[in-house]
Amino acid sequence: MISPAARQTPEPQSAAVARLPEDAARLGGEVVFEPGGHGCLRVLPDQDAVLPAPADGTQLVLGPHVAHDPHRLTLDGYVLRIRCDTDAAGRRAMIGSQLHGRTQWFGRAECRPRP
């Protein structure tokens, strides 16, 4: 017989928090992810989003049709993007890395956060 303590699922090493900012003009226009130990991701999926001023430790992730700041592209060398694709009966999140002129898309399994 297995003891109740042995059946418990171990706690993850790092937790992530996702929240919708209370001051957002439109629900879902911005989502903030704070993966434990990996800084902060501000996701702007809405093509009408207004780009915020860059903050220390915050990485912007833009929807596929959100205009990027050319100055940030020059400084960082890339723009992170996110899109959702239909996959059979579900949805699949794709992460994009936009360089000058083109975006290369990756599945979630191909991505990992770095501190």
C-alpha positions as CSV (number, residue, x, y, z in Angstrom):
1,M,0.0,0.0,0.0
2,I,1.2,3.5,-0.9
3,S,1.2,6.0,1.9
4,P,-0.6,9.4,1.3
5,A,2.7,11.3,1.5
6,A,4.1,9.2,-1.3
7,R,1.1,10.0,-3.6
8,Q,1.6,13.7,-3.4
9,T,2.9,15.5,-6.5
10,P,6.1,17.4,-5.7
11,E,5.9,21.2,-5.9
12,P,7.4,22.7,-9.0
13,Q,10.9,24.3,-8.5
14,S,9.7,27.7,-9.8
15,A,6.2,29.0,-10.2
16,A,4.9,31.5,-12.7
17,V,2.3,34.2,-12.1
18,A,0.1,35.6,-14.9
19,R,-2.0,38.7,-14.3
20,L,-4.1,41.2,-16.2
21,P,-3.1,44.7,-15.1
22,E,-5.9,46.6,-13.4
23,D,-5.2,49.8,-15.3
24,A,-5.3,48.1,-18.7
25,A,-7.6,50.0,-21.1
26,R,-9.0,46.8,-22.5
27,L,-9.3,43.3,-20.8
28,G,-6.8,41.0,-22.5
29,G,-4.9,43.9,-24.2
30,E,-2.0,43.2,-21.9
31,V,-0.9,40.1,-19.9
32,V,2.0,40.1,-17.5
33,F,3.9,36.9,-16.8
34,E,6.3,36.6,-14.0
35,P,8.1,33.2,-14.2
36,G,10.0,32.6,-11.1
37,G,13.6,33.6,-11.4
38,H,13.3,34.8,-15.1
39,G,12.3,38.4,-15.0
40,C,9.0,39.7,-16.3
41,L,7.3,39.3,-19.6
42,R,4.7,41.9,-20.8
43,V,2.6,40.4,-23.6
44,L,0.8,42.8,-25.8
45,P,-1.4,40.7,-28.2
46,D,-3.7,43.6,-29.4
47,Q,-2.6,45.2,-32.6
48,D,-3.9,48.5,-31.2
49,A,-1.6,48.3,-28.2
50,V,0.5,51.3,-27.2
51,L,4.1,50.2,-26.5
52,P,5.1,51.1,-22.9
53,A,8.4,52.7,-22.1
54,P,10.9,49.9,-21.5
55,A,11.4,49.0,-17.9
56,D,14.4,47.3,-16.3
57,G,14.0,43.5,-16.2
58,T,10.9,43.6,-18.4
59,Q,10.8,41.9,-21.8
60,L,8.1,42.8,-24.2
61,V,6.4,40.1,-26.2
62,L,4.2,41.4,-29.0
63,G,1.3,39.9,-30.9
64,P,2.0,39.1,-34.6
65,H,0.5,42.4,-35.8
66,V,1.7,44.8,-33.1
67,A,4.0,47.5,-34.5
68,H,7.4,47.3,-32.8
69,D,9.7,50.2,-31.8
70,P,12.5,50.3,-34.4
71,H,14.8,51.8,-31.8
72,R,14.3,48.8,-29.5
73,L,14.9,46.5,-32.5
74,T,18.2,48.3,-33.1
75,L,19.3,48.1,-29.5
76,D,18.2,44.5,-28.7
77,G,18.7,43.1,-32.2
78,Y,15.3,41.2,-32.0
79,V,11.7,41.5,-31.1
80,L,9.8,38.7,-29.4
81,R,6.4,37.8,-30.7
82,I,3.6,35.4,-29.8
83,R,0.7,34.0,-31.8
84,C,-1.9,31.3,-31.4
85,D,-2.5,28.7,-34.1
86,T,-5.3,26.2,-34.5
87,D,-4.0,22.7,-34.0
88,A,-6.6,20.1,-34.8
89,A,-9.3,20.7,-32.1
90,G,-7.1,23.0,-29.9
91,R,-4.8,26.0,-29.9
92,R,-1.1,26.1,-29.9
93,A,1.1,29.0,-28.8
94,M,4.0,29.9,-31.0
95,I,6.9,32.1,-30.0
96,G,8.5,34.2,-32.6
97,S,11.9,35.9,-32.8
98,Q,11.8,38.8,-35.3
99,L,15.1,40.0,-36.7
100,H,15.4,42.7,-39.3
101,G,12.7,41.9,-41.9
102,R,11.5,38.4,-40.9
103,T,10.1,36.4,-37.9
104,Q,11.1,32.8,-37.2
105,W,8.4,30.9,-35.2
106,F,9.0,28.1,-32.6
107,G,6.7,25.8,-30.6
108,R,6.6,26.0,-26.9
109,A,8.6,22.8,-26.5
110,E,11.5,24.4,-28.4
111,C,11.7,27.4,-26.0
112,R,13.1,27.7,-22.5
113,P,13.5,30.8,-20.3
114,R,17.0,31.9,-19.3
115,P,17.7,34.2,-16.3
